[in-house]
Amino acid sequence: MLLVIAVVILSGTLIKSSNAQSRNVDGALLVEVQIDRAPAVLLLDTGAERSLLDREFAQRLGLRPVGFANIQKPYSSDQSELVLIPNLDIQSVRIKDMTMLTDDLAASSEALGVHIDGILGNDILGKFAVTLDYSTGSVTFGPISAVHHGVPIKLRRIGDRYFANLKFGGVPLSFLLDTGTNFSSLSQGGWSKLNQDKRPLPAIDGVRSSGTSATSKLVCFPRMLIGRAFYENLPMRVLPPTSAGILSNPDISGLLGSDFLMRFVVLLDFANDSLYLSPDPNFKPDQDRFSTIGIQFVKDPTGFFTVMAVWSPTPASEANFNVGDQILSANGLSTIEMPQEDLSSQLHGKPGREIQVDISSHGSQRTVRLAIRNLLCQERP
């Protein structure tokens, strides 16, 4: 997809307009850049205060360590090595002599199903007015301006992270704006606020989140207010308790991810602590998102897909799927060379559609026949 960059000046250099590449992979916007002339793919992540490179990628480039800094993730905090980047190029935009954190991004690449070399965080995004168009997969970096289109949302800034104020049933909540997650989430603190003196919402259990081995719940909220507009029938994860990381702060109620943002053309104006939302006429809700059998899976070293989570109650839990089972084939198609999105499409579809899955469990193989079921948040026509 084309990314148009307006004329800007960074580090004293005049930048001319040019095109760059970006794409949408399952709600994640990936931007192609060059790190000291080496091509790299960075995940655009508004939940990250600072930009970051995969540690192995940084070592391969021979980037020089210049110190250490704390890195805070949703569930944990750690110390990370800093490296000096002489030149970061997003086509004709060049940022010189910046420092970036390093971390092991293998798990993030695995969860996404696409290799990423780093994360494009708010230290870079704050230099521009950034437009995100999920339906075309395009990201536009432009000059910061006082004139923007769309419904304005004032953001609360803490450090270099940005928070949107939401309301569920009249209860005010503060959500971290996080394009790095494709599934909006409630922290335990936010869940507790919503459930005070209220009837609990029906939930699906056993959902795995990237970065933690603990499981979470899935719930559907009938109505949410953000800014001056109401949005209906919104799914969210309820995350497990954590004693470290961003979500250990009781004032942070959750993460507002790309699953909500992708219904808009989004403009980020972090220099003015603002977000602008324009309804995207090309947005089409995924009718089959929760019309499935109820598992999560990853590609394992053998080339097959391994079940990493079994939701309950679902067709998969009722058919005795287990974490660690290998998926050998789906509907008669071998999964050994199957892309992740192709397997996902085999396991989603119209409620009632019957599917056949061959699995290997502890060395023994069996064939399972089961019917797809709508599990959560039936989309309205």
Sine and cosine of phi, psi and omega as CSV:
sin_phi,cos_phi,sin_psi,cos_psi,sin_omega,cos_omega
0.00,0.00,0.50,-0.87,-0.05,-1.00
-1.00,0.05,0.62,-0.78,0.02,-1.00
-0.83,-0.56,0.89,-0.46,-0.08,-1.00
-0.99,-0.14,0.80,-0.60,-0.05,-1.00
-0.92,-0.38,0.84,-0.55,-0.01,-1.00
-0.97,0.24,0.15,-0.99,0.00,-1.00
-0.95,0.32,0.85,-0.53,0.03,-1.00
-0.66,-0.75,0.26,-0.97,0.06,-1.00
-0.86,-0.51,0.85,-0.52,0.10,-0.99
-0.78,-0.63,0.72,-0.69,0.02,-1.00
0.82,0.58,0.58,0.81,0.10,-1.00
0.98,0.21,0.18,0.98,-0.05,-1.00
-0.94,-0.34,0.76,-0.65,0.05,-1.00
-0.97,0.23,0.79,-0.62,-0.06,-1.00
-0.94,-0.35,0.76,-0.65,0.06,-1.00
-1.00,-0.06,0.32,-0.95,0.03,-1.00
-0.89,0.46,0.58,-0.81,0.06,-1.00
-0.32,-0.95,0.06,-1.00,-0.01,-1.00
-0.93,-0.36,0.59,-0.80,0.11,-0.99
-0.75,-0.66,0.13,-0.99,-0.05,-1.00
-0.96,-0.28,0.64,-0.77,0.11,-0.99
-0.50,-0.87,0.32,-0.95,0.02,-1.00
-0.40,-0.92,0.34,-0.94,0.02,-1.00
-0.97,-0.26,0.88,-0.48,0.07,-1.00
-0.88,-0.47,0.98,-0.20,0.04,-1.00
0.80,0.59,0.68,0.73,0.04,-1.00
1.00,0.02,-0.10,0.99,0.05,-1.00
-0.99,-0.16,0.79,-0.62,0.03,-1.00
-1.00,-0.06,0.87,-0.50,-0.03,-1.00
-0.95,-0.31,0.75,-0.66,-0.06,-1.00
-0.87,-0.49,0.76,-0.65,0.04,-1.00
-1.00,0.07,0.76,-0.65,0.00,-1.00
-0.70,-0.71,-0.02,-1.00,0.16,-0.99
-0.80,-0.60,0.76,-0.65,0.07,-1.00
-0.95,-0.31,0.96,-0.27,-0.06,-1.00
0.78,0.63,0.73,0.68,0.06,-1.00
0.97,0.24,-0.04,1.00,0.05,-1.00
-1.00,-0.05,0.77,-0.64,0.00,-1.00
-0.92,0.40,0.60,-0.80,0.00,-1.00
-0.53,-0.85,0.47,-0.88,0.06,-1.00
-0.91,-0.41,0.86,-0.51,-0.04,-1.00
-0.92,-0.40,0.69,-0.73,0.10,-1.00
-0.99,0.15,0.81,-0.59,0.04,-1.00
-0.97,0.23,0.90,-0.44,-0.18,-0.98
-0.70,-0.72,0.98,-0.18,0.02,-1.00
-0.96,0.28,-0.12,0.99,0.08,-1.00
-0.99,0.12,-0.12,0.99,-0.03,-1.00
-0.98,-0.19,0.83,-0.55,0.04,-1.00
-0.91,0.42,-0.64,0.77,-0.07,-1.00
-0.80,-0.60,0.47,-0.88,0.05,-1.00
-0.95,0.30,0.36,-0.93,-0.20,-0.98
-0.50,-0.87,0.56,-0.83,0.09,-1.00
-0.90,-0.44,0.52,-0.85,0.15,-0.99
-0.87,0.49,0.71,-0.70,-0.11,-0.99
-0.87,0.49,-0.69,0.72,-0.01,-1.00
-0.91,0.42,-0.63,0.78,0.03,-1.00
-0.89,0.45,-0.68,0.73,0.00,-1.00
-0.90,0.43,-0.64,0.77,0.03,-1.00
-0.92,0.40,-0.62,0.78,0.00,-1.00
-0.90,0.44,-0.53,0.85,0.02,-1.00
-0.99,0.13,-0.15,0.99,-0.02,-1.00
0.94,0.33,0.51,0.86,-0.03,-1.00
-0.94,0.33,0.64,-0.77,-0.15,-0.99
-0.99,0.11,0.83,-0.55,0.09,-1.00
-0.92,0.39,0.65,-0.76,-0.02,-1.00
-0.80,-0.60,0.08,1.00,0.01,-1.00
0.47,-0.88,-0.27,-0.96,-0.02,-1.00
-0.74,-0.67,0.42,-0.91,0.06,-1.00
-0.49,-0.87,0.39,-0.92,0.04,-1.00
-0.98,0.22,0.63,-0.78,0.08,-1.00
-0.85,-0.53,0.79,-0.61,-0.04,-1.00
-0.92,-0.40,0.85,-0.53,0.03,-1.00
-0.96,-0.28,0.11,-0.99,0.01,-1.00
-0.83,0.56,-0.61,0.79,-0.12,-0.99
-0.92,-0.40,-0.05,1.00,-0.10,-1.00
-0.41,-0.91,0.27,-0.96,0.11,-0.99
-0.76,-0.65,0.56,-0.83,-0.03,-1.00
-0.42,-0.91,0.14,-0.99,0.10,-1.00
-0.98,-0.22,0.68,-0.73,-0.08,-1.00
-0.80,-0.60,0.55,-0.84,0.07,-1.00
-0.96,0.26,0.61,-0.79,0.09,-1.00
-0.98,-0.19,0.64,-0.76,0.10,-1.00
-0.84,-0.55,0.46,-0.89,0.02,-1.00
-1.00,-0.04,0.80,-0.59,0.04,-1.00
-0.97,-0.23,0.96,-0.27,0.00,-1.00
-0.86,0.51,-0.68,0.73,-0.02,-1.00
-0.61,-0.79,0.81,-0.58,0.16,-0.99
-0.90,-0.43,0.88,-0.47,-0.05,-1.00
-0.91,-0.41,0.81,-0.59,0.22,-0.98
-0.94,-0.35,1.00,0.10,-0.21,-0.98
0.81,0.58,-0.86,-0.51,-0.11,-0.99
-0.99,0.14,-0.09,1.00,0.09,-1.00
-0.99,0.12,0.85,-0.53,0.01,-1.00
-0.87,-0.50,0.79,-0.62,0.11,-0.99
-0.92,-0.39,0.82,-0.57,-0.12,-0.99
-0.97,-0.25,0.56,-0.83,0.18,-0.98
0.78,0.63,0.80,0.60,0.08,-1.00
-0.96,-0.29,0.45,-0.89,0.07,-1.00
-0.98,-0.17,0.57,-0.82,0.03,-1.00
-0.74,-0.67,0.55,-0.83,0.12,-0.99
-0.94,0.34,0.29,-0.96,0.14,-0.99
-0.79,-0.62,0.51,-0.86,0.02,-1.00
-0.31,-0.95,0.26,-0.97,0.07,-1.00
-0.99,0.12,0.92,-0.38,-0.05,-1.00
-0.98,-0.22,0.25,0.97,-0.03,-1.00
-0.87,0.50,-0.68,0.74,-0.02,-1.00
-0.91,0.40,-0.60,0.80,0.03,-1.00
-0.92,0.40,-0.66,0.75,0.05,-1.00
-0.90,0.44,-0.65,0.76,-0.01,-1.00
-0.90,0.44,-0.70,0.72,-0.01,-1.00
-0.91,0.42,-0.58,0.82,-0.02,-1.00
-0.99,0.17,-0.42,0.91,-0.05,-1.00
0.99,0.15,0.14,0.99,0.01,-1.00
-0.63,-0.78,0.68,-0.73,-0.02,-1.00
-0.94,0.33,0.72,-0.69,0.12,-0.99
-0.83,-0.56,0.56,-0.83,-0.03,-1.00
-0.99,-0.16,-0.18,0.98,-0.02,-1.00
0.05,-1.00,-0.13,-0.99,-0.06,-1.00
-0.78,-0.62,0.74,-0.67,0.05,-1.00
-1.00,-0.06,0.97,-0.25,-0.12,-0.99
-0.98,-0.19,-0.15,-0.99,-0.15,-0.99
-0.96,0.29,-0.32,0.95,0.07,-1.00
-0.90,0.43,-0.47,0.88,0.10,-1.00
-1.00,-0.07,-0.70,0.72,-0.05,-1.00
-0.87,0.50,-0.52,0.85,-0.02,-1.00
-0.93,0.36,-0.17,0.98,0.01,-1.00
-0.99,0.12,-0.14,0.99,-0.11,-0.99
-0.73,-0.68,0.21,-0.98,0.38,-0.92
-1.00,-0.06,0.89,-0.46,-0.16,-0.99
-0.93,-0.38,0.84,-0.55,0.02,-1.00
-0.97,-0.25,0.78,-0.63,-0.01,-1.00
-0.92,-0.38,0.84,-0.55,0.05,-1.00
-0.85,-0.52,0.99,-0.14,-0.10,-0.99
-0.94,0.35,-0.52,0.85,-0.06,-1.00
-0.93,0.36,-0.49,0.87,0.06,-1.00
-0.98,-0.21,-0.17,0.99,-0.04,-1.00
0.96,0.28,0.35,0.94,-0.08,-1.00
-0.98,-0.19,0.54,-0.84,0.09,-1.00
-0.81,-0.59,0.79,-0.62,-0.03,-1.00
-0.89,-0.46,0.85,-0.52,0.07,-1.00
-0.99,-0.15,0.86,-0.50,0.00,-1.00
-0.75,-0.66,0.13,-0.99,0.02,-1.00
-0.94,0.34,0.52,-0.85,0.06,-1.00
-0.92,0.40,0.75,-0.66,-0.08,-1.00
-0.64,-0.77,0.39,-0.92,0.03,-1.00
-0.99,0.12,-0.20,0.98,-0.08,-1.00
-0.95,-0.32,0.88,-0.47,0.03,-1.00
-0.68,-0.73,0.35,-0.94,0.04,-1.00
-0.95,-0.30,0.41,-0.91,0.04,-1.00
0.94,-0.33,0.13,-0.99,0.03,-1.00
-0.97,0.25,0.86,-0.50,-0.05,-1.00
-0.98,0.22,0.69,-0.73,0.09,-1.00
-0.84,-0.55,0.88,-0.47,0.04,-1.00
-0.98,0.20,0.77,-0.63,-0.04,-1.00
-0.98,-0.20,0.52,-0.85,0.10,-0.99
-0.99,-0.13,0.77,-0.63,-0.07,-1.00
-0.97,-0.25,0.77,-0.64,0.14,-0.99
-0.79,-0.61,0.93,-0.36,-0.14,-0.99
0.90,0.44,-0.83,-0.56,0.08,-1.00
-0.91,-0.42,0.54,0.84,0.13,-0.99
-0.89,-0.46,0.45,-0.89,-0.15,-0.99
-0.79,-0.61,0.68,-0.74,-0.15,-0.99
-0.81,-0.59,0.67,-0.74,0.05,-1.00
-0.96,-0.29,0.63,-0.78,0.04,-1.00
-1.00,-0.01,0.83,-0.56,0.00,-1.00
-0.86,-0.51,0.29,-0.96,0.12,-0.99
-0.70,-0.71,0.77,-0.64,0.14,-0.99
-0.90,-0.45,0.89,-0.46,0.03,-1.00
0.84,0.55,0.56,0.83,-0.01,-1.00
0.99,0.12,-0.07,1.00,-0.01,-1.00
-1.00,0.00,0.87,-0.49,-0.01,-1.00
-0.97,0.24,0.70,-0.71,-0.01,-1.00
-0.68,-0.73,0.49,-0.87,0.00,-1.00
-0.91,-0.40,0.88,-0.48,-0.07,-1.00
-0.92,-0.39,0.73,-0.68,0.12,-0.99
-0.93,0.36,0.78,-0.62,0.08,-1.00
-0.96,0.28,0.90,-0.43,-0.22,-0.98
-0.64,-0.76,1.00,0.04,0.05,-1.00
-0.94,0.33,-0.17,0.99,0.01,-1.00
-0.97,0.23,-0.18,0.98,0.08,-1.00
-0.90,-0.43,0.64,-0.77,0.02,-1.00
-0.98,-0.18,0.28,0.96,-0.01,-1.00
-0.58,-0.81,0.97,-0.26,0.00,-1.00
-0.86,0.51,0.54,-0.84,-0.17,-0.98
-0.63,-0.78,0.48,-0.88,0.13,-0.99
-0.96,-0.27,0.71,-0.71,0.15,-0.99
-0.97,0.24,0.18,-0.98,0.06,-1.00
-0.89,0.45,-0.57,0.82,0.05,-1.00
-0.89,0.45,-0.69,0.73,0.04,-1.00
-0.91,0.41,-0.65,0.76,0.03,-1.00
-0.88,0.47,-0.65,0.76,0.01,-1.00
-0.91,0.42,-0.65,0.76,0.02,-1.00
-0.88,0.47,-0.66,0.75,-0.05,-1.00
-0.95,0.32,-0.50,0.87,-0.11,-0.99
-1.00,-0.08,0.09,1.00,0.04,-1.00
-0.92,0.39,0.87,-0.49,0.04,-1.00
0.84,0.55,0.48,0.88,0.01,-1.00
-0.80,-0.60,0.38,-0.93,0.03,-1.00
-0.97,0.26,0.79,-0.62,-0.04,-1.00
-0.88,0.48,0.58,-0.82,0.05,-1.00
-0.99,0.17,0.54,-0.84,0.11,-0.99
-0.85,0.53,0.59,-0.81,-0.09,-1.00
-0.65,-0.76,0.47,-0.88,0.18,-0.98
-0.98,-0.20,0.77,-0.64,-0.05,-1.00
-0.98,-0.18,0.31,-0.95,0.17,-0.99
1.00,-0.07,0.26,0.97,-0.06,-1.00
-0.99,0.16,0.76,-0.65,0.03,-1.00
-1.00,-0.05,0.65,-0.76,0.06,-1.00
-0.92,-0.39,0.60,-0.80,0.03,-1.00
-0.88,0.47,0.72,-0.70,0.06,-1.00
0.99,-0.12,-0.06,1.00,0.03,-1.00
-0.53,-0.85,0.51,-0.86,0.05,-1.00
-1.00,0.01,-0.20,0.98,0.01,-1.00
-0.95,0.30,0.45,-0.90,0.01,-1.00
-0.98,-0.20,0.32,-0.95,-0.01,-1.00
-0.75,-0.66,0.01,-1.00,0.01,-1.00
-0.96,-0.29,0.34,-0.94,0.19,-0.98
-0.91,-0.41,0.75,-0.66,0.05,-1.00
-0.73,-0.69,0.29,-0.96,0.03,-1.00
-0.85,-0.53,0.84,-0.54,0.01,-1.00
-0.99,-0.14,0.79,-0.61,-0.09,-1.00
-0.93,0.36,-0.45,0.89,-0.09,-1.00
-0.40,-0.92,0.69,-0.73,0.04,-1.00
-0.69,-0.72,0.65,-0.76,0.05,-1.00
-0.95,-0.32,0.81,-0.59,0.14,-0.99
-0.72,-0.70,0.80,-0.60,-0.15,-0.99
0.91,0.42,-0.83,-0.56,-0.01,-1.00
-0.95,-0.32,0.13,0.99,-0.11,-0.99
-0.89,-0.45,0.55,-0.83,0.08,-1.00
-0.99,-0.15,0.60,-0.80,0.08,-1.00
-0.77,-0.64,0.66,-0.75,-0.17,-0.98
-0.92,-0.38,0.42,-0.91,0.18,-0.98
0.86,0.50,0.85,0.53,-0.11,-0.99
-0.96,-0.29,0.84,-0.55,0.04,-1.00
-0.99,0.14,0.54,-0.84,0.09,-1.00
-0.53,-0.85,0.47,-0.88,0.19,-0.98
-1.00,0.09,0.55,-0.84,0.19,-0.98
-0.96,-0.28,0.92,-0.38,-0.15,-0.99
-0.99,0.15,0.45,-0.89,0.03,-1.00
-0.94,0.33,0.32,-0.95,0.04,-1.00
-0.88,0.47,0.53,-0.85,0.06,-1.00
-0.64,-0.76,0.57,-0.82,0.00,-1.00
-0.98,-0.21,0.02,1.00,-0.01,-1.00
-0.60,-0.80,0.28,-0.96,0.05,-1.00
1.00,0.05,-0.06,-1.00,-0.09,-1.00
-0.86,0.50,-0.67,0.74,-0.12,-0.99
-0.98,0.19,0.00,1.00,0.12,-0.99
-0.98,0.19,-0.23,0.97,0.05,-1.00
-0.97,0.26,0.88,-0.47,-0.06,-1.00
-0.90,0.43,-0.29,0.96,0.01,-1.00
-0.99,0.14,-0.18,0.98,0.00,-1.00
-0.99,-0.17,0.90,-0.44,-0.14,-0.99
-1.00,0.01,-0.26,0.97,-0.01,-1.00
0.25,-0.97,-0.19,-0.98,-0.03,-1.00
-0.87,-0.49,0.79,-0.61,0.06,-1.00
-0.99,-0.16,0.96,-0.29,-0.17,-0.98
-0.98,-0.21,-0.13,-0.99,-0.09,-1.00
-0.94,0.34,-0.34,0.94,0.03,-1.00
-0.89,0.45,-0.49,0.87,0.12,-0.99
-1.00,0.09,-0.72,0.70,-0.13,-0.99
-0.92,0.40,-0.47,0.88,-0.13,-0.99
-0.94,0.35,-0.16,0.99,0.08,-1.00
-0.98,0.18,-0.04,1.00,-0.03,-1.00
-0.82,-0.57,0.31,-0.95,0.40,-0.92
-1.00,0.03,0.86,-0.51,-0.18,-0.98
-0.96,-0.29,0.73,-0.68,0.13,-0.99
-0.90,-0.44,0.83,-0.55,0.03,-1.00
-0.99,-0.14,0.85,-0.52,0.06,-1.00
-0.82,-0.58,0.95,0.31,-0.09,-1.00
-0.93,0.37,-0.42,0.91,0.03,-1.00
-0.88,0.48,-0.47,0.88,0.02,-1.00
-0.91,-0.41,0.33,0.94,0.06,-1.00
0.80,0.60,0.71,0.71,-0.11,-0.99
-0.68,-0.73,0.40,-0.92,0.06,-1.00
-0.72,-0.70,0.65,-0.76,0.03,-1.00
-0.82,-0.57,0.74,-0.67,-0.05,-1.00
-0.87,-0.49,0.84,-0.54,0.10,-1.00
-0.88,-0.48,0.84,-0.54,-0.01,-1.00
-0.79,0.61,0.74,-0.67,-0.02,-1.00
-1.00,0.01,0.92,-0.40,-0.01,-1.00
-0.91,0.42,-0.30,0.95,-0.02,-1.00
-1.00,-0.06,-0.02,1.00,-0.02,-1.00
-0.95,0.33,0.75,-0.67,0.08,-1.00
-0.79,-0.61,0.90,-0.44,-0.01,-1.00
-0.88,0.47,0.57,-0.82,0.02,-1.00
-0.98,0.19,0.98,-0.19,-0.04,-1.00
-0.90,0.44,-0.40,0.92,-0.10,-1.00
-0.98,-0.22,0.18,0.98,-0.11,-0.99
-0.82,0.57,-0.70,0.71,0.00,-1.00
-0.92,-0.40,0.31,0.95,0.10,-1.00
-0.98,-0.20,1.00,0.01,-0.21,-0.98
-0.37,-0.93,-0.23,-0.97,0.00,-1.00
-0.98,-0.19,-0.29,0.96,0.11,-0.99
0.99,-0.12,0.74,0.67,0.12,-0.99
-0.72,-0.69,0.34,-0.94,0.22,-0.97
-0.87,-0.49,0.55,-0.84,-0.09,-1.00
-0.57,-0.82,0.38,-0.93,0.07,-1.00
-0.69,-0.72,0.38,-0.92,0.07,-1.00
-0.97,0.24,0.78,-0.63,-0.01,-1.00
-0.99,-0.16,0.14,-0.99,-0.07,-1.00
-0.87,0.50,-0.36,0.93,0.01,-1.00
-0.98,0.20,-0.19,0.98,-0.04,-1.00
0.99,-0.16,-0.21,0.98,0.07,-1.00
-1.00,0.01,0.18,-0.98,0.06,-1.00
-1.00,-0.10,0.67,-0.74,0.00,-1.00
-0.92,-0.39,0.69,-0.72,0.04,-1.00
-0.94,0.34,0.85,-0.53,0.01,-1.00
-0.97,-0.25,-0.23,0.97,0.05,-1.00
-0.35,-0.94,0.59,-0.81,0.09,-1.00
-0.85,-0.53,0.89,-0.46,0.00,-1.00
-0.99,0.17,0.37,-0.93,-0.01,-1.00
-0.52,-0.86,0.66,-0.75,-0.03,1.00
-0.99,0.11,0.76,-0.65,-0.04,-1.00
-0.49,-0.87,0.22,-0.98,0.10,-1.00
-0.84,0.55,-0.59,0.81,-0.02,-1.00
-0.92,0.39,-0.67,0.74,0.01,-1.00
-0.93,0.38,-0.58,0.81,0.01,-1.00
-0.95,0.32,-0.40,0.92,0.04,-1.00
-1.00,-0.07,0.17,0.99,0.09,-1.00
0.90,0.44,0.61,0.79,0.22,-0.98
-0.92,0.40,0.52,-0.85,0.00,-1.00
-0.74,-0.67,0.50,-0.86,0.12,-0.99
-0.86,0.51,0.74,-0.67,-0.04,-1.00
0.98,-0.18,-0.26,0.97,0.08,-1.00
-0.88,0.48,0.64,-0.77,0.10,-0.99
-1.00,-0.08,0.71,-0.71,0.05,-1.00
-1.00,-0.05,0.95,-0.31,-0.07,-1.00
-0.99,0.10,-0.60,0.80,0.02,-1.00
-0.40,-0.92,0.38,-0.93,0.05,-1.00
-0.71,-0.70,0.86,-0.52,-0.01,-1.00
0.82,0.58,0.63,0.78,0.06,-1.00
0.99,0.11,-0.01,1.00,-0.02,-1.00
-0.98,-0.22,0.81,-0.58,0.03,-1.00
-0.90,0.43,0.62,-0.78,-0.01,-1.00
-1.00,-0.09,0.01,1.00,-0.15,-0.99
-0.87,0.49,-0.58,0.82,0.04,-1.00
-0.87,-0.48,0.30,0.96,-0.07,-1.00
-0.99,0.14,0.76,-0.65,0.11,-0.99
-0.89,0.45,0.43,-0.90,-0.06,-1.00
-0.86,0.51,-0.65,0.76,-0.04,-1.00
-0.92,0.38,-0.49,0.87,0.03,-1.00
-0.94,0.34,-0.65,0.76,0.06,-1.00
-0.91,0.42,-0.65,0.76,0.02,-1.00
-0.86,0.51,-0.66,0.75,0.00,-1.00
-0.92,0.39,-0.51,0.86,0.05,-1.00
-0.93,0.37,-0.50,0.87,-0.10,-0.99
-0.99,-0.14,0.04,1.00,0.07,-1.00
-0.87,-0.50,0.33,-0.94,0.05,-1.00
0.41,-0.91,-0.27,-0.96,-0.06,-1.00
-0.91,0.41,0.73,-0.68,0.04,-1.00
-0.81,0.59,0.69,-0.73,-0.02,-1.00
0.99,-0.13,-0.28,0.96,0.01,-1.00
-0.92,0.39,0.77,-0.64,-0.01,-1.00
-1.00,0.02,0.64,-0.77,0.02,-1.00
-0.75,-0.67,0.32,-0.95,0.02,-1.00
-0.83,-0.56,0.77,-0.64,-0.02,-1.00
-0.79,-0.62,0.79,-0.62,0.11,-0.99
-0.99,-0.13,0.82,-0.57,-0.04,-1.00
-0.79,-0.61,0.43,-0.90,0.10,-0.99
-0.91,-0.41,0.82,-0.57,-0.04,-1.00
-0.78,-0.63,0.91,-0.41,0.00,-1.00
0.81,0.59,0.63,0.78,0.08,-1.00
1.00,0.01,-0.21,0.98,0.04,-1.00
-0.96,-0.28,0.57,-0.82,-0.05,-1.00
-0.96,-0.28,0.54,-0.84,0.09,-1.00
-0.49,-0.87,0.40,-0.92,0.04,-1.00
-0.96,-0.29,0.77,-0.64,-0.04,-1.00
-0.89,-0.45,0.77,-0.63,0.10,-1.00
-0.92,-0.39,0.78,-0.62,-0.03,-1.00
-0.46,-0.89,0.27,-0.96,-0.07,-1.00
-0.94,-0.34,0.67,-0.74,0.06,-1.00
-0.90,0.43,0.59,-0.81,0.00,-1.00
-0.67,-0.74,0.58,-0.82,0.12,-0.99
-0.97,0.25,0.84,-0.54,-0.14,-0.99
-0.99,-0.16,-0.45,0.89,-0.17,-0.99
-0.28,-0.96,0.58,-0.82,0.21,-0.98
0.78,0.63,0.92,0.40,0.07,-1.00
-0.86,0.50,0.87,-0.50,0.01,-1.00
-0.92,0.39,0.67,-0.74,0.04,-1.00
-0.99,0.11,0.59,-0.80,-0.01,-1.00
-0.92,0.39,0.00,0.00,0.00,0.00
